[in-house]
Amino acid sequence: MGYTMMPPLSDRRSVAQELCQTCSGPVYSQGLETFQIPMALYEINRARVVQSVLKDDPNLRGLILLEGGKQTTRYDTDHEPVFRQESFFHYLFGASQYADCYGTLSIPEGEATLFVPSWGIDVETVCGPSPRFDAVKKELGIDNVHGVSDLKSFIEMKMERSEDSAEEKKDSTSLPKLLLLSGLNTDSGNMAMPASFKGIEQFKDARDDETLFKHIVSCRVTKSEPEVDVMT
């Protein structure tokens, strides 16, 4: 997992808007003559959320972390109901067909990384091959795709890099944060639950469950021009 300098967030958003206007790049559709949704729309969503967070705190550094929907089974059987992606995760990453994933956005760059599961040959024999990282990256227009097993080490690396940057600037206020999604859905009365994985307690000092929810909800409620185009 090497480091690549990312273009400014505003430039990434501008490119994504152009792709949406021409419906260029990767698209999602149900095939044949069904409507096509450019994956660049999700790039715009990601940029809007990061920009919203930075508007409140321009010095913020770190990662946004979301956990995708889980594939369940019907009671005690091995039958799997049709999978539906978690709504906030879908808003940022698309990935409507990929269960048991995680996704991160770097702050302030807005670099998107998706973590997908892999399984052994015994499962592949029955259920088909594990998602191929390069294919998922191309399909979804995501910056990086890694295995779920790499999540903890990836967060460690990104948080350390953000902390080093803060130390170089001698700015204790910009020590990195790990923003998790947590808040009340006022329609259902249910809570959006923060991401969880083995070892997340290591980041308890950086953990922030308060900031992200209000920003991502505001962005989802206030539609962008490309979203309006899709809806109309």
C-alpha positions as CSV (number, residue, x, y, z in Angstrom):
1,M,0.0,0.0,0.0
2,G,2.2,2.8,-1.3
3,Y,1.5,6.5,-1.1
4,T,0.3,8.5,-4.1
5,M,-0.1,12.3,-4.1
6,M,-3.7,13.1,-4.6
7,P,-5.0,16.1,-6.6
8,P,-6.8,18.8,-4.6
9,L,-10.3,17.9,-3.5
10,S,-11.8,20.8,-5.5
11,D,-10.1,19.5,-8.7
12,R,-11.4,16.0,-8.1
13,R,-14.9,17.3,-7.7
14,S,-14.7,19.4,-10.9
15,V,-13.5,16.3,-12.9
16,A,-16.3,14.2,-11.4
17,Q,-18.9,16.9,-12.3
18,E,-17.7,16.8,-15.9
19,L,-17.9,13.0,-16.0
20,C,-21.5,13.2,-14.7
21,Q,-22.5,15.7,-17.3
22,T,-21.3,13.4,-20.1
23,C,-22.1,10.2,-18.3
24,S,-18.5,9.2,-18.9
25,G,-16.3,6.7,-17.0
26,P,-17.7,3.8,-15.0
27,V,-21.5,3.6,-14.8
28,Y,-24.1,1.5,-12.9
29,S,-27.1,0.1,-14.7
30,Q,-29.3,-2.9,-14.8
31,G,-28.3,-3.7,-18.4
32,L,-30.0,-3.4,-21.8
33,E,-31.6,0.1,-22.1
34,T,-31.9,0.8,-18.4
35,F,-30.9,4.1,-17.0
36,Q,-27.2,4.6,-16.4
37,I,-25.8,6.3,-13.3
38,P,-22.2,7.6,-13.5
39,M,-20.0,6.4,-10.7
40,A,-18.6,9.9,-10.7
41,L,-21.8,10.9,-8.8
42,Y,-20.4,9.1,-5.8
43,E,-17.1,10.9,-6.2
44,I,-19.1,14.2,-5.9
45,N,-20.9,12.9,-2.8
46,R,-17.6,12.0,-1.2
47,A,-16.1,15.4,-2.0
48,R,-19.2,17.2,-0.6
49,V,-19.0,15.4,2.7
50,V,-15.3,16.0,3.1
51,Q,-15.7,19.6,2.2
52,S,-18.5,20.0,4.6
53,V,-16.4,18.6,7.5
54,L,-13.5,20.8,6.6
55,K,-15.7,23.9,6.4
56,D,-16.3,23.5,10.2
57,D,-12.7,22.6,11.0
58,P,-10.2,23.5,8.3
59,N,-7.4,22.0,10.3
60,L,-9.0,18.5,10.6
61,R,-6.8,15.6,9.5
62,G,-7.5,11.9,9.6
63,L,-10.0,9.4,8.2
64,I,-13.7,8.9,7.8
65,L,-14.6,5.2,8.3
66,L,-17.9,3.6,7.4
67,E,-19.0,-0.1,7.6
68,G,-21.1,-1.4,4.8
69,G,-24.1,-3.7,5.0
70,K,-23.8,-7.4,6.1
71,Q,-24.9,-10.4,4.2
72,T,-27.3,-12.3,6.4
73,T,-28.9,-15.7,6.2
74,R,-32.5,-16.8,6.7
75,Y,-32.7,-17.9,10.3
76,D,-30.6,-21.1,10.8
77,T,-30.3,-21.9,7.1
78,D,-27.6,-21.0,4.7
79,H,-30.0,-19.2,2.4
80,E,-29.0,-15.7,1.7
81,P,-31.7,-13.1,1.2
82,V,-31.2,-10.5,-1.5
83,F,-28.5,-8.1,-0.2
84,R,-29.2,-4.4,0.3
85,Q,-26.4,-2.0,0.9
86,E,-26.4,0.2,4.0
87,S,-27.7,3.6,2.9
88,F,-24.9,5.9,4.0
89,F,-22.3,3.5,2.7
90,H,-24.1,3.4,-0.7
91,Y,-24.3,7.2,-0.7
92,L,-20.5,7.5,-0.5
93,F,-19.2,4.4,-2.3
94,G,-22.0,2.9,-4.4
95,A,-20.9,-0.8,-4.1
96,S,-24.6,-1.9,-4.0
97,Q,-23.7,-5.5,-4.7
98,Y,-20.7,-5.9,-2.3
99,A,-21.5,-7.1,1.3
100,D,-19.3,-7.0,4.4
101,C,-17.1,-4.1,3.2
102,Y,-15.6,-1.1,4.8
103,G,-14.8,2.3,3.3
104,T,-12.5,5.2,4.2
105,L,-12.1,8.8,3.1
106,S,-8.9,10.6,3.9
107,I,-9.1,14.1,5.3
108,P,-8.4,16.6,3.7
109,E,-7.5,14.8,0.4
110,G,-10.8,12.9,0.0
111,E,-9.0,9.8,-1.2
112,A,-11.5,6.9,-1.2
113,T,-10.5,3.3,-0.3
114,L,-12.8,0.3,-0.3
115,F,-12.0,-2.9,1.7
116,V,-13.7,-6.0,0.3
117,P,-13.8,-9.5,1.8
118,S,-11.9,-12.5,0.4
119,W,-12.7,-16.1,1.0
120,G,-10.9,-19.4,0.5
121,I,-11.2,-22.0,-2.3
122,D,-13.7,-24.0,-0.3
123,V,-16.2,-21.1,-0.4
124,E,-15.3,-20.1,-3.9
125,T,-16.1,-23.6,-5.2
126,V,-19.8,-23.1,-4.0
127,C,-20.3,-19.3,-4.1
128,G,-18.0,-18.1,-6.8
129,P,-14.7,-16.2,-6.8
130,S,-13.8,-13.5,-4.3
131,P,-14.1,-9.9,-5.6
132,R,-10.9,-9.1,-7.6
133,F,-9.5,-5.8,-6.3
134,D,-8.5,-4.4,-9.7
135,A,-11.9,-5.2,-11.2
136,V,-13.8,-3.6,-8.3
137,K,-11.6,-0.5,-8.5
138,K,-12.4,-0.1,-12.3
139,E,-16.1,-0.9,-11.8
140,L,-16.7,1.6,-9.0
141,G,-14.2,4.3,-9.9
142,I,-12.6,4.0,-6.5
143,D,-9.1,5.3,-5.8
144,N,-8.0,2.1,-3.9
145,V,-9.3,-1.3,-3.2
146,H,-7.8,-3.6,-0.6
147,G,-8.9,-6.7,1.4
148,V,-10.8,-6.3,4.7
149,S,-7.8,-8.0,6.4
150,D,-5.7,-4.9,5.5
151,L,-8.1,-2.4,7.2
152,K,-6.4,-2.1,10.6
153,S,-2.9,-1.7,9.2
154,F,-4.2,0.8,6.6
155,I,-5.8,3.0,9.3
156,E,-2.6,2.8,11.3
157,M,-0.5,4.0,8.4
158,K,-2.9,6.9,7.5
159,M,-3.2,8.1,11.1
160,E,0.5,8.0,11.6
161,R,1.1,10.0,8.4
162,S,-1.5,12.6,9.5
163,E,0.1,12.8,13.0
164,D,3.6,13.3,11.5
165,S,2.2,16.1,9.4
166,A,0.7,17.8,12.4
167,E,4.0,17.5,14.3
168,E,5.9,19.0,11.4
169,K,3.6,22.0,11.5
170,K,3.8,22.1,15.3
171,D,0.0,22.1,15.4
172,S,-1.5,20.1,18.2
173,T,-5.0,21.0,17.1
174,S,-4.7,19.0,13.9
175,L,-3.9,15.7,15.5
176,P,-5.7,13.1,13.4
177,K,-9.2,11.9,14.1
178,L,-11.1,8.8,13.1
179,L,-14.6,9.9,12.2
180,L,-17.3,7.3,12.7
181,L,-20.9,7.4,11.7
182,S,-23.3,7.5,14.7
183,G,-26.7,9.2,15.0
184,L,-30.4,8.9,15.1
185,N,-32.5,8.3,12.0
186,T,-35.6,10.4,12.9
187,D,-37.7,8.6,10.3
188,S,-37.3,5.2,11.7
189,G,-36.2,6.0,15.3
190,N,-33.2,3.7,14.8
191,M,-29.5,4.5,15.3
192,A,-26.9,4.5,12.6
193,M,-24.2,2.4,14.2
194,P,-20.5,3.2,14.0
195,A,-18.1,0.9,12.2
196,S,-16.5,-1.8,14.3
197,F,-13.7,-4.3,13.6
198,K,-11.2,-6.3,15.6
199,G,-8.6,-3.9,17.0
200,I,-10.6,-0.7,16.6
201,E,-10.0,0.0,20.3
202,Q,-6.5,0.9,19.4
203,F,-7.7,4.1,18.0
204,K,-9.9,5.1,20.9
205,D,-8.0,8.4,21.5
206,A,-8.6,9.5,17.9
207,R,-12.2,8.2,17.7
208,D,-14.9,10.8,17.0
209,D,-18.5,9.6,16.9
210,E,-20.0,13.1,17.0
211,T,-18.9,15.0,13.9
212,L,-19.7,13.0,10.8
213,F,-23.4,12.3,11.1
214,K,-24.7,15.8,10.8
215,H,-22.5,16.5,7.8
216,I,-23.4,13.4,5.8
217,V,-27.1,13.8,6.6
218,S,-27.0,17.5,5.4
219,C,-25.3,16.5,2.2
220,R,-27.8,13.7,1.5
221,V,-30.8,16.0,2.2
222,T,-29.5,18.9,0.0
223,K,-29.1,17.4,-3.4
224,S,-26.3,18.3,-5.8
225,E,-27.1,19.2,-9.4
226,P,-26.0,15.8,-10.7
227,E,-28.3,14.1,-8.2
228,V,-31.2,16.2,-9.3
229,D,-30.5,15.3,-12.9
230,V,-30.7,11.6,-11.9
231,M,-33.9,12.1,-10.1
232,T,-35.6,14.0,-12.9
